[in-house]
Structures are given as structure tokens and as C-alpha cells.
């Protein structure tokens, strides 16, 4: 059944009244032409067809008041009625909210001078497609509004189709849904998808660049992705969340849906990247899903604190939620986090017209600061309702891999690292350095994909010696890994070395962590050749020593043993310590590709070799 909400569209075009207008955000309302609100752009690159607007609403067809995410494309069947971002924060203790739901509290365009701007025709959604560089949207790409460019200075195309727009909550007259003062938030939204078959063909990506363009510091900020899913027939929906995938989802209560029949799909919203927050001095952690809330039609929040408490993973009155809704059980911010496929854990039993919201936070956002948050909307379909949930999980893993391939340098989860020994003697013959890895968040040692773990950028863990067991000094379980000293030593320099361990969980989420080790060279042994920094990006210094005067030759080779650069050829050096620049270039001054290289120092009475990684 499709519910028509044309009255919402009528209300959307009427001015709403906020309680008051802060001076820095303007106290007047500028009439807005309906044409500025873009209702007609669709993300239809693959098997999904989703309405995308330029004012904080998607998957909602505002032209008809009907559901706005069609699956499969070209049919009349839909899996989401409406969706949009919610942002909540404290401003000097006062709760402020901006939402995109049935009524949107955002307006098109970027902010300027701390407030919104009058209507302009170019405050629209811009859609570009792979292979088409002559479309009006490509040729008029709005860089003046902040639209991103690629490394060649051209419109940034992600996937096969990209839609970009910018909107803000700074118009007080639009804050009628929750009725608070504006936050002063600007959101640049990039929506993209791949024209593929398989799981990736059932995924749409959304990347939000959230900036504080106002004058107030925002504290305890939460970002939520809210949705009214309506999976086929909206009356038999159930909701659940998968904490290992940072995903909330909706699935059918039976194998008999009035729209999809005996094979109802499942639809999910998966957090791909949360906000980056300080973990310690100079170290940042990336937040995952901090809460998941679902409620039936009629349980919608009303007051600002109702909204904010939902975003925090609480009841609307601020009281905690208990597992199974049983006051005698522990509290949790993740409702219905069990596994419906196996029938275990806390499962939704209230088949109804559901709402759900996935949230991440809290974080601070001072004036001028920006956070980037990414999510995926995905659909899974199997032979029945539960196999559709399994297919949805697979789509989430594929989406994470695809997103990470586009943004490989984004910060990952922070893991605890303890390296043993904490002092390394370059002249010892110890074969191993051992790392005790404390998984990030609530993950366990077995959630780590050992094949992805690297020490100091390039040294792989030996899988034969991976042991999931034991505890650190805080009593937390760890994964014990070994790394070859022969591979590690050329990357070390005498003195204190901050060594980073990187890797991925089996869910595809990246993690990193580091520990400090002291590197020594006993008296009389001479200084070992080393490169600082290592990896290079792409310039560094090769330090080496000579025991006596004489000619020195230094050469650089790739992994296949091919000579790529002669840094020094039979040059005379006195006895002592010397430095040579490595500029990241090969013979003929062409830039060397990113990767691992070997250097060889041939000097009087002493030859040395080592490895260096080049990153760009």
C-alpha cells in the first residue's frame, strides 16, 4: 500500500515559524520559489531508483507525496517512503535540532557571512555521468558553491553517476518541524552509485560534508540517518541492527508481502565513515554507529529533547533503553540487535509501520570546522525474507570495500598496540617483533583479518603465528602477531621510533594503532643505514656511515631487482656519518610509483642494504 502525503508538500511551501531568530543567522524570512527546491533529480544508475533533493530529503517523492526509493528500477514497488539527515547538538546547554523528514528544515544553497542566501537558480542538484563531459551540469559544475574537483581539476565523478548539492539550516523560518533555533550547519551532499550487476548494483552511496558556518560552538553533536522504510506493504515491517556492520535495516515479518509476495527484500542503511574525534594527543578515532532506534507510526518525537534523546539511543524522556525492553536486563543504545537469520538475540516482534534511525556521535563542531560522514543505502533479496537479510549483509560488506577503494586514506578505527620488545638492538639476531593488538571498540581478536595487517607500512604479519587469546594489562582480549625482524630492521632508525600497525576487520573496516620502540646500535658496531621518514611521501634522507675514507656507491632497486636510480656513484667520503637525499625520482627524473624499493650502500669495508616505501 502506498500512502499519499500531498498535504506535506503543501506545508513544505508555506513559511514555518521558529521560536526566535539569533542575530547572527538573520531574523527575516526570504520568500522561496518552489522551483529552487529540486524534487525531480533521480539516482538511477543501477537497480535502484531514488529521488534526491537539494534540501535534506531523499528517497521521498515530494511531487506525488509517495515513496521515493524504487526497487527494482522500472517497477512500481518501493522499499523506502522517506529518509533524510538529522543533526542535534547543544549550544550553551540549549538543544537545537535540524531534520530532513516529511518536513525539511534545510534550504538550498551554501551559507555566507553566517547565514543563508537568497534564492538562486544555480542552488540546484548537479548530476554528472561517466563518459558525458558535455552535459550542462558538467560544464557548469558549481565550484563556487564548494563542489569537489578531481586531481585534474575536473568535476569529481564518483562511481558511474554522481549527484552533488549543498544546503543549510540557517533560515529560521524553516524550523517548523522541531521548532528550535538554527544550528548554522551547511551540508554538502555527494550521492553516487555504480552501474553494476550483483551486490554493488543494489547500493547508493551518500557522503555528507558537515560544516559549522555559524558563530556558535556546537557541543555533543549527533548525526542521524532517519528513514520511514515502508518495505512493500508498510504494515508488516520489522527493524533490526547489525553492530558489526554499523547497519540498521528493515525486513518483512512474513514470506507473504502484499507488494513483493513470497520473496520480500530487505533494505538497510550502513555507516561507512563516522566523524573523527580526538582519542589522545595527536591521535584521532573514527566513530561508528553509536545507536539504533526504531519506533512505530505514532511514536514519533515531538519536542526538541525527544529528537535529541532518540539520537542518543535513549527513550524520548531521556531514560535508558533496556535489552528486550526488560528493566531487569542491561541497558543498550542498540535496539533489536539480535540476528533474525539464526533467531538469536533481541529481535523485533512488533510488525507494523516502522521508523528507524542510525546515529553516530557525540562530537564537537566549533565554528569553521567540518566533519565528513558517509553512508550507504542498500537492498538485499534472497529466496525468502531471512535470506534477504543475509544478502543485505553481503551488500554491506561489498559497499564498505568499494567505498574504501575510493577513499583509502580515511582514518580508521583505533586499536591498542603493544610491541615486544620495546628496545630493538640492530646487531642482535632476534628473529621476531611481537605485536599484541587490542581490537577497536567492541570487536574481538577473531574479527581481525590477519592477512591485511602490516607493521611500519609494509611488513606483513606471519599468519602461522597468529594467536587469538590472552589479555593485556587492562584485562582486554588481544591478538598476538609476529613480524620478521629481517624485514623490519631496514625501516628503523637509531633512537625512538613510532611504529604503526594497520589492518582491516573481517567486516572491511580499517583500523590502526601504534607503539613506540627504542632502537639502539651498540658501541663499536657503527651506524646502520636508514631512511627517514619511512615511508617517504615522496622525499626523505638516507643516513649511512663509513668506518674509513673511500669511495661510496648507493643504488635504488624495485621489488623485481631492476635498478631504478643510482644515487651516488663512486664518490669519495671521509670516515663518519653522512646523509643523501632521496627525492622519489628515478633515472631521468621521472617520479617513482608508490611501492616498496630496496637501497644498497657499497662503501669501504662495508656494504649494507635496506628497504624504503614510497607513498604519494
C-alpha positions as a printed Julia matrix, in Angstrom:
616×3 Matrix{Float64}:
  0.0     0.0     0.0
  1.31    3.48   -0.85
  0.4     6.36    1.45
 -0.13    9.74   -0.18
  1.08   12.78    1.74
  0.34   15.66   -0.65
 -0.51   17.78    2.38
  3.17   17.63    3.36
  4.19   19.12    0.03
  1.68   21.93    0.54
  3.03   22.59    4.03
  6.6    22.5     2.73
  5.93   25.51    0.51
  4.44   27.55    3.36
  6.72   29.52    5.7
  7.21   27.99    9.13
  7.89   29.98   12.28
 10.76   29.34   14.68
 10.7    30.39   18.31
 13.18   33.19   17.73
 15.97   34.1    15.37
 19.56   34.53   16.58
 21.1    37.78   15.32
 23.97   36.07   13.51
 21.6    33.86   11.49
 19.19   36.59   10.42
 15.77   37.48   11.77
 13.91   37.77    8.47
 12.41   35.26    6.09
 13.24   35.43    2.4
 10.39   34.05    0.26
 11.5    30.92   -1.54
 10.42   29.99   -5.04
  9.24   26.35   -5.31
 11.45   25.95   -8.4
 14.56   26.35   -6.23
 13.59   23.21   -4.34
 14.72   20.41   -6.65
 12.3    17.45   -6.44
 12.97   15.89   -9.82
 16.55   14.53   -9.75
 16.86   10.74   -9.51
 19.79    8.48   -8.69
 19.02    5.68  -11.14
 22.47    4.41  -12.13
 21.78    0.78  -11.21
 18.98   -1.44   -9.93
 17.71    1.29   -7.57
 15.84    4.48   -8.43
 15.9     7.1    -5.67
 14.65   10.69   -5.58
 17.45   13.05   -4.44
 16.65   16.66   -3.48
 18.8    19.69   -2.68
 17.39   20.41    0.79
 17.92   17.42    3.07
 15.43   14.89    1.74
 15.93   11.74   -0.3
 14.0     8.56   -1.06
 10.8    10.68   -0.81
  8.83   11.66   -3.91
  7.63   15.14   -2.92
  5.94   15.69   -6.28
  3.4    12.98   -5.58
  3.72   12.55   -1.81
  4.62    8.88   -2.35
  7.58    6.61   -1.57
 10.81    7.67   -3.25
 13.08    4.59   -3.44
 12.02    2.09   -6.09
 13.33   -1.48   -6.26
 13.78   -2.88   -8.81
 14.11    0.18  -11.03
 11.34    0.42  -13.58
  8.69   -1.16  -11.34
  6.08    0.37   -9.05
  7.48   -1.43   -5.99
  9.23    0.6    -3.31
 11.37   -0.12   -0.24
 11.67    3.35    1.39
  8.98    6.01    1.76
 11.2     8.86    3.02
 14.65    9.49    4.52
 16.98   12.32    5.45
 19.7    13.53    7.83
 19.04   14.72   11.37
 21.56   16.79   13.32
 21.25   17.55   17.02
 23.59   19.47   19.32
 23.88   21.54   22.46
 24.51   25.29   22.15
 25.33   26.74   25.57
 23.19   23.99   27.1
 20.25   24.52   24.75
 19.11   21.7    22.45
 18.99   22.56   18.76
 17.84   20.25   16.01
 17.7    20.28   12.2
 15.88   17.47   10.41
 15.11   16.17    6.96
 11.96   14.07    7.22
  8.4    14.74    6.0
  9.03   18.46    6.53
 12.59   19.63    5.86
 14.34   22.27    7.97
 17.06   22.83    5.38
 17.13   25.25    2.43
 19.13   25.02   -0.81
 22.49   26.7    -1.24
 25.66   27.39    0.78
 25.82   29.77    3.72
 27.54   33.13    3.52
 28.52   35.5     6.36
 26.99   33.19    8.95
 23.54   32.91    7.37
 21.59   31.61    4.38
 21.45   33.3     1.0
 18.53   34.47   -1.15
 17.26   32.05   -3.77
 19.48   31.49   -6.76
 18.72   29.3    -9.74
 22.09   27.57   -9.51
 21.31   26.26   -6.0
 20.18   23.0    -7.57
 21.23   19.38   -7.76
 24.0    18.72  -10.28
 24.09   15.29  -11.92
 27.07   14.05  -13.96
 27.61   10.68  -15.64
 30.65    8.7   -16.71
 31.56    9.37  -20.33
 29.48   12.56  -20.63
 31.62   15.71  -20.39
 29.29   17.95  -22.4
 26.17   17.95  -20.2
 25.06   21.34  -18.79
 25.69   20.14  -15.22
 29.25   19.02  -16.09
 30.02   22.27  -17.92
 28.52   24.41  -15.12
 29.89   22.44  -12.18
 29.39   24.8    -9.17
 32.9    25.06   -7.74
 31.96   28.46   -6.29
 29.49   26.61   -4.04
 32.15   24.1    -2.97
 31.52   21.29   -5.49
 34.58   18.98   -5.43
 37.1    18.53   -8.24
 39.32   15.57   -9.08
 43.13   15.64   -9.22
 42.96   17.01  -12.79
 40.71   19.91  -11.81
 37.6    18.37  -13.37
 34.2    17.69  -11.73
 34.66   14.83   -9.27
 32.83   11.78  -10.57
 32.42    9.0    -8.03
 31.04    5.69   -9.27
 29.3     5.93  -12.63
 26.79    8.66  -11.71
 27.23   11.46   -9.16
 24.71   13.99   -7.83
 26.0    16.96   -5.83
 24.17   19.71   -3.94
 24.6    21.94   -0.9
 22.03   23.05    1.67
 21.88   24.61    5.14
 19.63   25.01    8.17
 20.27   28.74    8.74
 16.82   30.05    7.72
 14.84   30.34   11.0
 11.51   30.27    9.15
 12.13   26.69    8.02
 12.5    25.32   11.55
  8.87   24.34   11.96
  9.18   20.57   12.3
 11.11   20.63   15.6
 10.87   24.38   16.34
 14.37   25.26   17.54
 16.83   27.94   16.55
 19.14   27.06   13.63
 22.44   25.32   14.25
 24.25   27.19   11.47
 25.07   23.94    9.66
 25.94   23.67    5.96
 25.87   20.23    4.33
 27.48   19.4     1.01
 25.93   16.11   -0.12
 27.5    13.84   -2.73
 25.28   10.96   -3.86
 26.8     8.34   -6.16
 26.28    4.81   -7.45
 27.86    2.22   -9.72
 26.18    0.79  -12.8
 26.98   -2.82  -11.93
 25.33   -6.18  -11.56
 25.43   -8.12   -8.3
 25.51   -6.58   -4.83
 27.04   -3.26   -5.91
 24.09   -2.77   -8.26
 21.82   -2.55   -5.19
 23.77    0.2    -3.39
 23.59    4.01   -3.36
 26.32    5.94   -1.51
 25.84    9.27    0.26
 28.73   11.38    1.51
 27.95   14.36    3.77
 30.41   17.19    4.37
 29.0    18.81    7.51
 30.38   22.28    8.36
 29.65   24.73   11.15
 29.25   28.0     9.23
 27.6    29.84   12.13
 29.1    31.63   15.11
 28.11   29.21   17.89
 30.16   26.26   19.07
 28.2    23.03   18.76
 28.77   20.54   21.57
 27.72   16.89   21.88
 26.72   16.75   18.23
 24.91   13.7    16.86
 24.33   12.91   13.18
 21.47   10.55   12.35
 20.16    8.97    9.2
 16.38    8.76    9.68
 14.04    6.77    7.49
 10.45    5.65    7.12
 11.21    2.43    5.21
  7.8     1.05    4.12
  9.17   -2.17    2.67
  6.49   -3.01    0.12
  3.36   -3.21    2.27
  4.26   -0.95    5.21
  2.06   -2.78    7.73
  4.27   -5.88    8.2
  7.74   -4.39    8.66
 10.31   -5.3    11.31
 13.53   -3.44   12.17
 16.94   -4.58   13.35
 20.59   -3.54   13.52
 23.93   -5.22   12.95
 26.53   -3.65   15.23
 29.44   -5.39   13.46
 28.49   -3.69   10.18
 27.22   -0.4    11.67
 23.94   -1.02    9.85
 20.26   -0.58   10.61
 17.77   -2.42    8.44
 14.13   -3.25    7.76
 12.86   -6.7     6.78
  9.49   -8.36    6.34
  7.69  -10.16    9.17
  6.48  -12.98    6.89
  7.14  -14.51    3.49
  3.89  -13.09    2.21
  4.14   -9.37    1.44
  1.25   -7.66   -0.38
  3.72   -5.97   -2.78
  6.73   -8.31   -3.07
  4.99  -11.62   -2.47
  6.9   -14.63   -1.15
 10.37  -13.13   -1.67
 10.34   -9.76    0.13
 13.68   -7.91    0.06
 15.42   -6.2     2.98
 16.62   -2.58    2.97
 19.44   -1.17    5.08
 21.37    1.97    5.96
 25.06    1.29    6.61
 27.5     3.77    8.18
 30.7     3.74    6.11
 32.52    6.57    7.85
 31.68    8.37   11.06
 33.09   11.63   12.42
 36.74   11.75   13.51
 37.21   12.62   17.18
 40.34   13.07   19.33
 41.36    9.87   21.1
 44.55   11.27   22.66
 47.13   13.93   21.87
 47.53   13.96   18.09
 45.55   10.74   17.63
 42.05   10.6    16.14
 39.47    7.86   16.19
 36.58    7.44   13.75
 33.23    6.87   15.4
 30.97    4.06   14.28
 27.26    3.63   14.81
 26.6     4.87   18.35
 22.9     3.98   18.46
 19.99    2.47   16.55
 16.39    3.32   17.35
 13.16    2.09   15.77
  9.59    3.03   16.58
  6.12    2.54   15.11
  3.95    5.15   13.43
  2.58    7.24   16.28
  5.76    7.04   18.36
  7.34    9.99   16.56
  9.27   12.52   18.69
  7.63   15.88   19.33
  9.79   18.15   21.5
 13.45   19.03   20.7
 14.71   16.87   23.56
 12.59   13.97   22.26
 14.51   14.11   18.99
 17.85   14.54   20.72
 17.27   11.64   23.1
 16.36    9.35   20.23
 19.62   10.35   18.54
 21.5     9.45   21.71
 19.9     6.0    21.81
 17.5     6.75   24.66
 13.77    6.87   25.18
 12.24   10.28   24.39
 12.13   11.1    28.11
 15.89   10.51   28.4
 15.7     7.2    30.27
 17.92    4.36   29.05
 16.68    1.51   26.88
 16.98   -1.99   28.31
 17.64   -5.14   26.31
 14.35   -6.85   25.46
 12.72   -3.75   26.98
 13.12   -5.54   30.31
 14.14   -3.24   33.22
 15.87   -6.22   34.82
 18.3    -6.56   31.91
 21.32   -4.4    30.93
 20.89   -1.13   29.06
 21.78   -0.72   25.39
 21.74    2.01   22.75
 21.18   -0.62   20.03
 17.57   -1.74   19.8
 16.79   -5.16   18.3
 20.45   -6.05   17.75
 19.86   -9.79   17.53
 20.21  -12.0    14.45
 16.89  -12.82   12.77
 18.61  -15.29   10.41
 19.63  -17.55   13.31
 16.73  -16.46   15.5
 19.04  -15.43   18.34
 19.27  -12.32   20.5
 16.97   -9.33   20.78
 14.57   -9.4    17.8
 11.78   -7.05   16.76
  8.35   -8.63   17.27
  6.19   -5.59   16.54
  5.34   -5.92   12.86
  3.97   -2.52   11.91
  4.62    0.74   10.06
  8.17    1.28   11.34
 10.51    4.26   11.55
 14.21    3.81   12.22
 17.33    5.9    12.7
 21.04    5.12   12.75
 23.14    7.65   14.69
 26.81    8.48   15.28
 28.25   10.76   17.95
 28.9    12.65   20.09
 31.44   15.04   18.6
 32.19   18.76   18.82
 31.92   21.17   15.9
 33.33   24.62   16.54
 32.81   27.47   14.04
 34.69   26.81   10.81
 35.18   23.1    11.49
 33.99   20.29    9.22
 33.24   16.58    9.57
 32.71   14.09    6.75
 30.22   11.26    7.22
 29.36    8.58    4.67
 26.54    6.06    4.49
 25.2     3.52    2.01
 21.58    2.69    1.25
 21.36   -0.93    0.17
 18.88   -3.62   -0.75
 19.26   -7.38   -0.4
 16.96  -10.0    -1.87
 17.09  -13.76   -1.45
 14.62  -16.57   -1.79
 12.74  -15.53    1.36
 12.69  -12.75    3.96
 15.61  -14.07    6.05
 17.89  -14.92    3.15
 17.24  -11.33    2.05
 18.77  -10.19    5.36
 21.84  -12.37    4.62
 22.07  -10.89    1.13
 21.79   -7.41    2.62
 24.75   -8.09    4.91
 26.79   -9.22    1.93
 25.86   -6.0     0.11
 27.06   -4.01    3.14
 30.46   -5.71    3.05
 30.75   -5.06   -0.68
 29.79   -1.41   -0.15
 32.48   -0.99    2.51
 35.16   -2.41    0.22
 34.03   -0.22   -2.68
 33.99    2.91   -0.52
 37.41    2.14    0.97
 38.84    1.74   -2.53
 37.72    5.3    -3.33
 38.88    6.8    -0.04
 41.76    4.58    1.17
 43.37    7.24    3.36
 40.38    7.96    5.54
 41.04    7.43    9.26
 40.1     4.03   10.58
 39.21    2.63   13.96
 41.87    3.0    16.64
 43.34   -0.25   18.02
 45.57   -0.68   21.06
 49.11   -1.82   20.18
 51.84   -3.17   22.47
 55.13   -4.1    20.75
 57.61   -6.52   22.3
 60.49   -5.92   22.73
 60.26   -2.2    23.43
 64.01   -1.9    22.72
 65.45   -3.3    19.48
 69.19   -3.96   19.14
 70.08   -3.67   15.45
 73.0    -6.04   15.94
 71.07   -8.77   17.68
 69.87  -11.83   15.81
 66.35  -11.97   17.26
 64.01  -13.21   14.52
 60.76  -11.54   15.57
 58.98   -8.48   16.86
 55.69   -9.38   18.53
 52.62   -7.15   18.49
 49.72   -7.54   20.9
 46.72   -5.99   19.15
 43.69   -4.92   21.16
 40.78   -4.73   18.68
 38.91   -1.41   18.46
 35.53   -0.84   20.07
 33.52   -3.95   20.86
 35.26   -6.13   18.28
 37.03   -9.36   19.24
 40.5   -10.64   18.2
 38.9   -13.06   15.75
 37.31  -10.1    13.91
 40.77   -9.07   12.62
 41.71  -10.16    9.1
 45.33  -11.22    9.74
 46.2   -11.15    6.03
 45.7    -7.36    5.97
 47.85   -6.48    9.0
 51.06   -4.55    8.33
 53.76   -3.17   10.65
 55.55    0.05    9.63
 53.6     0.21    6.39
 54.94   -2.88    4.63
 55.93   -5.73    6.99
 53.24   -8.42    6.92
 52.26  -10.48    9.96
 53.16  -14.15    9.76
 49.77  -15.95    9.78
 51.29  -19.17   11.17
 51.92  -17.43   14.5
 48.64  -15.54   14.87
 47.1   -16.38   18.25
 43.72  -15.01   19.38
 43.92  -15.3    23.12
 45.33  -13.73   26.23
 44.7   -10.31   27.7
 46.5    -7.0    28.05
 47.19   -5.24   31.34
 43.64   -3.82   31.33
 42.13   -7.29   31.01
 41.03   -6.81   27.39
 41.43   -9.69   24.88
 44.21   -9.32   22.31
 45.5   -10.85   19.08
 49.18  -11.87   19.19
 51.07  -11.38   15.92
 54.72  -11.82   14.87
 56.66   -9.75   12.34
 60.03  -10.55   10.77
 62.99   -8.56   12.1
 64.78   -9.11    8.8
 62.02   -7.21    7.01
 61.59   -4.6     9.74
 65.19   -3.63   10.55
 65.88   -1.67    7.33
 62.91    0.56    8.19
 64.27    1.51   11.62
 66.44    4.42   12.71
 68.55    4.63   15.86
 66.54    6.4    18.55
 62.82    6.4    19.3
 60.61    5.01   16.52
 56.81    5.33   16.41
 55.73    2.14   14.62
 52.19    1.92   13.25
 50.17   -1.26   12.83
 47.4    -1.11   10.22
 44.83   -3.62    9.03
 41.17   -4.41    8.49
 38.45   -6.27   10.29
 36.63   -9.08    8.52
 33.75   -6.59    8.08
 36.05   -4.43    5.93
 36.51   -1.64    8.48
 40.07   -0.33    8.65
 41.93    0.06   11.94
 45.28    1.4    13.02
 47.33    1.85   16.13
 50.93    2.48   17.13
 53.52    1.95   19.82
 56.94    3.44   20.45
 60.14    1.37   20.45
 63.72    2.38   21.16
 66.3     1.32   18.58
 69.95    1.01   19.62
 73.27    0.21   17.98
 75.92   -0.99   20.49
 79.2     0.98   20.69
 81.68   -0.02   18.01
 79.06   -1.52   15.77
 78.72    1.59   13.6
 75.57    3.34   12.49
 73.21    1.27   10.34
 71.97    2.81    7.08
 68.41    4.04    7.43
 65.86    6.25    5.69
 63.85    8.98    7.43
 60.92    9.26    7.16
 59.94    5.82    6.0
 57.59    5.6     4.12
 58.55    8.63    2.0
 55.94   10.99    0.61
 58.0    11.12   -1.59
 61.17   12.86   -0.25
 63.47   11.72    2.56
 67.06   11.32    3.75
 69.24    8.19    3.6
 71.69    8.23    6.52
 74.78    5.97    6.4
 78.22    5.79    7.95
 81.71    4.92    6.73
 84.34    3.38    9.02
 87.15    4.88    6.92
 87.55    7.15    3.93
 86.94    5.78    0.44
 84.52    5.62   -2.48
 80.79    5.04   -1.88
 78.11    3.88   -4.33
 74.4     3.93   -3.47
 71.76    2.41   -5.74
 67.98    2.04   -5.57
 66.16   -1.07   -6.91
 62.49   -2.04   -7.31
 60.99   -5.27   -5.98
 61.98   -7.12   -9.17
 65.62   -6.17   -8.64
 65.68   -3.65  -11.5
 67.95   -0.66  -10.96
 65.77    2.47  -10.89
 68.27    5.1    -9.68
 71.97    5.49   -8.89
 72.05    7.99   -6.05
 75.84    8.05   -5.6
 78.48    6.59   -7.94
 82.0     6.03   -6.52
 82.02    9.32   -4.64
 84.77    9.9    -2.07
 83.65   10.2     1.57
 85.63   10.69    4.77
 85.05    8.39    7.72
 81.9     9.3     9.66
 78.18    9.87    9.31
 76.66   11.09    6.01
 73.23   11.99    4.56
 71.97   11.64    1.0
 68.67   12.98   -0.33
 66.13   10.55   -1.83
 63.74   12.66   -3.92
 61.29    9.97   -5.04
 62.53   10.08   -8.64
 64.16    7.53  -10.9
 66.74    7.92  -13.63
 65.73   10.76  -15.93
 63.94   12.48  -13.01
 60.66   10.64  -13.66
 58.6    10.16  -10.46
 58.75    6.68   -8.97
 55.45    4.89   -8.46
 54.19    4.22   -4.95
 55.56    0.95   -3.59
 58.49   -0.72   -1.83
 62.09   -0.28   -3.05
 65.49   -1.54   -1.89
 68.64    0.51   -1.43
 72.23   -0.78   -1.37
 75.15    1.12    0.1
 78.6    -0.07   -1.02
 81.42    1.58    0.94
 84.98    0.96    2.1
 84.97   -2.27    4.06
 81.18   -2.32    4.48
 78.09   -2.99    2.35
 74.5    -2.52    3.59
 71.03   -2.95    2.19
 67.57   -1.9     3.3
 64.1    -1.16    2.06
 62.09    2.02    1.74
 58.43    2.57    0.9
 57.27    5.48   -1.26
 53.72    6.81   -0.81
 52.01    9.57   -2.78
